[in-house]
């Protein structure tokens, strides 16, 4: 149960954390700087290609849109392409897994779960990874240990020029706030934490051990980079085979954990989106791309609920 799968709830928390980090070690990338107006203009001018996955969802006489996102990104991917821009203009509500602009949501994610008792060995391993990412010793102390591993996993992606500051959810939130568009969360922080953090102490310890081992062996970067490139290329077939190459499914326990983390949440997300759509809202739904794949993915769930799904990106 590697830490690579825990990054979805912490990408939004990193910018403030990194702003206070002293990057004394030369092998730690500096935090991403806010893009200049010139950089934004250049990125917008170059946004001739869509990234990610996009469907039009039609029911009740009007359209909403379903967009598969990546929780890290690059400036070159930050601006919406032509199809995404059209979908955005045709909608009035942004629906995300969580609204990470809400301070209560951030507090719940960072300090809302009691930390388990850890052995001195486990504490030492976590501390070593915090130091390896050039963070102050107490920078992650308020977080649950699995959330600490999630944050550390995201930080390792900086070495491949992938940064949480350019995550699609963060970009879309900025666009929504600028346009004074309604933002809706499709889940609660507790629902996500319940999916992320095993209740059985033995499973929790296993998750910590597996995640730390992958960080120590530097095994999280290659699958994350492959995932990012597949997302950027809108490579739906490759994303559909994620479990074959993620190096994250080693036994049935891993398979159950992955199911709880992704597919098991999809019916609830689909139902809450459908309720918004039925209320007359034209919704731009932005949810992690791995929620879109397979027979239990969100497109499949919505088809069962009577939506007509048309794939826009990648083009059919």
Beta strands, then each sheet from edge to edge (+ up, - down):
strand 1: 53-59
strand 2: 62-69
strand 3: 93-96
strand 4: 182-185
strand 5: 283-288
strand 6: 308-313
sheet 1: 4+ 3+ 5+ 2+ 1- 6+
end
